[in-house]
Amino acid sequence: LPQAFLKFVVPKGSITVDGVSLTVNAVEKEGFRLTLIPHSLHNTLFLDYAQKQRVNIETDMFARYVFHMLNSEKKLSWDDVDRISSLY
Protein backbone atom coordinates (compact mmCIF):
# COMPACT_ATOMS: atom_id res chain seq x y z
CA LEU A 1 0.00 0.00 0.00
CA PRO A 2 1.48 3.39 -0.90
CA GLN A 3 2.49 5.36 2.21
CA ALA A 4 0.06 8.18 1.29
CA PHE A 5 -2.88 5.84 1.89
CA LEU A 6 -1.65 4.26 5.12
CA LYS A 7 -3.29 7.09 7.09
CA PHE A 8 -6.65 5.58 6.09
CA VAL A 9 -5.84 2.19 7.64
CA VAL A 10 -6.93 1.91 11.28
CA PRO A 11 -6.48 -0.92 13.78
CA LYS A 12 -9.63 -3.06 13.99
CA GLY A 13 -10.99 -1.17 10.99
CA SER A 14 -11.72 -2.78 7.68
CA ILE A 15 -9.74 -3.04 4.50
CA THR A 16 -10.77 -4.69 1.27
CA VAL A 17 -8.30 -6.78 -0.72
CA ASP A 18 -9.54 -7.73 -4.19
CA GLY A 19 -13.14 -7.34 -3.02
CA VAL A 20 -12.75 -9.33 0.21
CA SER A 21 -13.43 -7.28 3.34
CA LEU A 22 -10.98 -8.04 6.16
CA THR A 23 -10.28 -6.68 9.63
CA VAL A 24 -6.97 -4.90 10.22
CA ASN A 25 -5.11 -6.37 13.22
CA ALA A 26 -2.37 -3.76 13.49
CA VAL A 27 -0.99 -0.75 11.68
CA GLU A 28 2.77 -0.37 11.52
CA LYS A 29 5.12 2.26 10.12
CA GLU A 30 5.55 0.49 6.78
CA GLY A 31 2.21 -1.30 6.44
CA PHE A 32 -0.45 -3.26 8.27
CA ARG A 33 -1.15 -6.82 9.47
CA LEU A 34 -4.15 -8.98 8.66
CA THR A 35 -5.11 -12.43 9.89
CA LEU A 36 -6.84 -14.67 7.41
CA ILE A 37 -9.11 -17.37 8.77
CA PRO A 38 -9.29 -20.76 7.01
CA HIS A 39 -12.71 -19.95 5.53
CA SER A 40 -11.31 -16.83 3.82
CA LEU A 41 -8.25 -18.69 2.57
CA HIS A 42 -10.25 -21.52 1.03
CA ASN A 43 -13.06 -19.42 -0.46
CA THR A 44 -11.00 -16.69 -2.13
CA LEU A 45 -7.97 -16.50 -4.39
CA PHE A 46 -5.62 -15.77 -1.47
CA LEU A 47 -3.97 -19.22 -1.61
CA ASP A 48 -2.99 -18.52 -5.23
CA TYR A 49 -1.28 -15.20 -4.47
CA ALA A 50 2.48 -14.78 -4.65
CA GLN A 51 4.69 -12.36 -2.76
CA LYS A 52 4.84 -8.89 -4.33
CA GLN A 53 1.67 -9.64 -6.33
CA ARG A 54 -0.35 -6.51 -7.05
CA VAL A 55 -3.85 -6.43 -5.57
CA ASN A 56 -6.66 -3.91 -5.40
CA ILE A 57 -6.96 -2.37 -1.91
CA GLU A 58 -9.79 -0.21 -0.62
CA THR A 59 -9.17 1.49 2.72
CA ASP A 60 -11.65 1.96 5.55
CA MET A 61 -14.54 4.17 4.46
CA PHE A 62 -15.06 5.64 7.94
CA ALA A 63 -11.37 6.52 8.25
CA ARG A 64 -11.61 8.42 4.96
CA TYR A 65 -14.74 10.25 6.18
CA VAL A 66 -13.12 11.27 9.47
CA PHE A 67 -9.92 12.36 7.71
CA HIS A 68 -11.95 14.45 5.27
CA MET A 69 -14.01 16.05 8.04
CA LEU A 70 -10.96 16.92 10.13
CA ASN A 71 -9.02 18.30 7.17
CA SER A 72 -11.76 20.25 5.41
CA GLU A 73 -11.65 24.03 5.22
CA LYS A 74 -14.59 24.29 7.62
CA LYS A 75 -13.36 22.82 10.89
CA LEU A 76 -15.89 20.91 12.95
CA SER A 77 -16.79 22.19 16.37
CA TRP A 78 -17.86 19.96 19.25
CA ASP A 79 -21.40 21.24 18.66
CA ASP A 80 -21.16 19.95 15.09
CA VAL A 81 -19.98 16.56 16.34
CA ASP A 82 -22.86 16.40 18.87
CA ARG A 83 -25.38 17.36 16.19
CA ILE A 84 -24.04 14.73 13.75
CA SER A 85 -23.96 12.08 16.49
CA SER A 86 -27.57 12.79 17.44
CA LEU A 87 -28.66 11.93 13.90
CA TYR A 88 -27.71 8.29 14.50
ROPA-965766 format. One line per field, with one value per residue (C-alpha): residue in one letter; x, y, z. Coordinates in pm, 1 decimal. Each point is the difference from the previous one (the first is absolute). Layout:
<pts>
residuo [A  ...]
u [X  ...]
v [Y  ...]
w [Z  ...]
</pts>
This chain:
<pts>
residuo [L  P  Q  A  F  L  K  F  V  V  P  K  G  S  I  T  V  D  G  V  S  L  T  V  N  A  V  E  K  E  G  F  R  L  T  L  I  P  H  S  L  H  N  T  L  F  L  D  Y  A  Q  K  Q  R  V  N  I  E  T  D  M  F  A  R  Y  V  F  H  M  L  N  S  E  K  K  L  S  W  D  D  V  D  R  I  S  S  L  Y]
u [0.0  147.8  100.9  -242.2  -294.8  123.6  -164.1  -336.3  81.2  -109.0  45.2  -315.2  -135.6  -74.0  198.1  -102.9  246.8  -123.3  -360.1  38.8  -68.0  244.9  69.7  331.9  185.6  273.7  138.3  375.9  234.7  43.9  -334.1  -266.3  -70.6  -299.1  -96.5  -173.0  -226.8  -17.8  -342.3  140.0  306.4  -200.8  -280.4  206.0  303.1  234.3  165.2  98.2  171.3  376.0  221.2  14.4  -317.2  -201.6  -350.0  -281.2  -29.9  -282.9  61.9  -247.7  -289.1  -51.8  368.8  -24.3  -312.9  162.1  319.7  -202.6  -206.6  305.7  193.5  -273.9  10.8  -294.0  123.5  -253.2  -90.2  -107.0  -353.9  23.9  118.0  -287.3  -252.6  133.7  8.5  -360.9  -108.8  94.4]
v [0.0  339.5  197.0  281.1  -233.9  -158.0  283.4  -150.9  -339.0  -28.0  -283.2  -213.7  189.1  -161.5  -26.0  -165.2  -208.4  -95.2  38.7  -198.7  205.1  -75.8  136.0  177.2  -146.8  261.0  300.7  38.3  262.8  -176.3  -178.9  -196.5  -355.6  -216.6  -344.5  -224.5  -269.7  -338.8  81.0  312.2  -186.8  -282.1  209.7  273.3  18.2  73.7  -345.4  69.9  331.9  42.0  242.7  346.1  -74.5  312.4  8.3  251.8  154.0  216.6  169.9  46.8  221.1  147.4  87.7  189.6  183.6  101.9  109.1  209.0  159.6  87.4  137.3  195.7  378.2  25.3  -147.1  -190.8  128.6  -223.2  127.7  -128.9  -338.6  -16.1  95.1  -262.1  -265.9  71.0  -85.9  -363.8]
w [0.0  -90.0  310.9  -91.9  60.3  322.2  197.4  -99.5  154.8  363.6  250.7  20.7  -299.8  -331.1  -318.4  -322.5  -199.4  -346.6  116.4  323.3  312.8  281.8  347.3  59.1  299.6  27.7  -181.5  -15.8  -139.7  -334.0  -33.9  182.3  119.8  -80.2  122.6  -247.9  135.7  -176.0  -148.2  -171.0  -125.0  -153.7  -148.9  -166.5  -226.7  292.6  -13.9  -362.5  76.3  -17.9  189.0  -157.7  -199.7  -71.6  147.2  17.9  348.0  130.0  333.7  282.8  -108.8  347.6  31.5  -329.2  121.6  329.3  -176.5  -243.1  276.9  208.5  -296.1  -175.7  -18.8  239.5  327.0  206.2  342.1  288.3  -59.4  -357.3  125.2  253.1  -268.0  -243.6  273.8  95.4  -354.0  59.9]
</pts>
